[in-house]
Amino acid sequence: MSDNAPRRKWRPSLGLIIFSVLAVVAVLPLIALGVFRLFDNELVRQTERELIAQSAVFSAIVAMELEARAPHEPIAGFPVPPGQIDPDERFRPVRPKLDFTRNVLLPPRPDALPAETAQRRTYREIGLRVTEIADRTQSITLAGFRILDPTGRVFAGGGELGLSLAHVDEVRTAMSGTYTSVVRRRSSVSAVRSLASLSRTAHFRVFTAMPVLVDERVAAVVYASRTPLNLIKYIFDERWALIMSAVSVLLAVGFLGLILLRTINGPIRQLLARTQALGAGDREALHPLPHYGTREIAALSQGIFTASRRLFDRSDYITTFAAHVSHELKSPLTSIRGAAELLRDDEGRIDPAERRRFLDNIVADASRLDRLVGRLRDLAKAENPQPGGRTTPADVLNQLDRQGRTGHLRVHGPTEIDIALSTDNAAIVLGHLVDNALEQGAAQIDVDIREGKNALALTVSDDGPGITEQNRERIFDAFFTTKRESGGTGMGLTIVRSLLEAHGGAITLEPSDTGCRFRIDLPLA
């Protein structure tokens, strides 16, 4: 792995981070609406629970008063429908029923109407005592109570004494023996004078109607009402908890912002600065970023650094290559030009043998230039090969045999293994090594073939004179040759290496006691 490659570890993708942030932003308003709706619903439920508890107390008081008079006066009221209550059941809990998500907000409560019949003396006497209790309770709980007789007439409570509420829906339901509760709009809203009175600004009111059962008869109805605690008042009461929640939300948002800065904004800004530095030719900008943040930024930065490094290497290669080419072309061109000028200025002073030597030099230098140009063309093809191709060592050896270049070869190992290289390109690689060994005076060349996990390893060794220590580091350099006088261009091994690297292979010079020993790694097909 390159020094500039990011460490292999899990990083969130840029798409995942953006999706998460957008999802949170999109859901926050819905969550806020749901929370406020939930608060309103819970405040209504809380109010209903309180009214149930208070009504249960009034129901018990009225029932005890009526039972105390039962021996002298029969219990009035409608009988409870059969099966509605179990006389053997001790506990009969009344649970809240209101749900703002399902219950309809009803119109304001209808006004009380004059009663059609006179009220019984028993209820008037009980009403005097219960009314005082209701008034004191209302001053503390802010709840209103109306205690109705079996005909729906108010006989105790904070107001409307003697009037009838039998026409109200929830009262009729309770007179049949069933507890009920509703939410109604308020007919008027009191002016706000202080934070303590904020609960009076709610635009609706909770009403509960609880039957008073005596001897399985509906002897009375406790009709209670109260405005729920206003959300603003609730917020004021819970201000410290809400402040802590707000601080927590701000901290969470700040944390998300820091994550975005670290994983996206920071690395992108650093990468932008690096690209600008690389564009200006600063090679020091190739070192890795402090952190990459996301997989996409890590891959992008690695791609930019790899491409920049290759461009720098290519620039160095072109500069060095141009210098070598100009040097290699200059020598024969200078020789040709000098010989041509001498022949042009000849006035019969050069003898025929000398003239012949000059002409031979011109021909030899022209041939050298032709070989050099041909090698340059081969190098260009090797660095930009056609993709694809497949062959086997057996096919390569057969092609070399047809060219008469296998007389000194001994092959060891399997030869029917597919490699990802065309037969012609593989023949260029192996043939050049064979030709080099023979030119150096080798009598025997051994090719050992071993199949690896992902590549085929060919070891080409000969019994020639080998390569001196001072030349071992330069044999793959372009234009380096020890046989320049005999027409060597120094391009052969450069072409071989470029061809192999273009196909994902490699060539290395290995230590050897005698001769030369090259290792070639060819990718498997």
Salt bridges, closest charged atoms under 4 A:
GLU42 OE2 - ARG49 NH2 2.85
GLU65 OE1 - ARG69 NH1 2.98
GLU65 OE2 - ARG129 NH1 2.89
GLU73 OE2 - ARG120 NH2 2.27
ASP99 OD2 - ARG102 NH1 3.05
GLU125 OE1 - ARG69 NH2 3.72
GLU125 OE2 - ARG121 NE 2.78
GLU132 OE2 - ARG136 NH2 3.12
GLU160 OE2 - ARG109 NH2 2.57
GLU160 OE1 - ARG146 NE 2.99
ASP169 OD1 - ARG172 NH2 2.56
GLU170 OE1 - ARG184 NH2 2.83
ASP237 OD2 - LYS233 NZ 2.90
ASP316 OD1 - ARG283 NH2 2.73
GLU328 OE1 - ARG368 NH2 3.17
GLU328 OE2 - ARG484 NH1 2.51
GLU341 OE2 - ARG337 NE 3.16
ASP345 OD1 - ARG344 NE 3.35
ASP346 OD2 - ARG355 NH2 1.96
GLU347 OE1 - ARG349 NH1 3.39
GLU354 OE2 - ARG357 NH2 2.11
ASP360 OD1 - ARG356 NE 3.78
GLU383 OE1 - ARG314 NH2 3.13
ASP418 OD2 - ARG390 NH1 3.91
ASP435 OD2 - ARG405 NH2 2.54
ASP446 OD1 - ARG410 NE 2.74
ASP446 OD1 - HIS412 NE2 3.36
GLU510 OE1 - ARG517 NE 3.01
ASP521 OD1 - ARG519 NH2 3.14
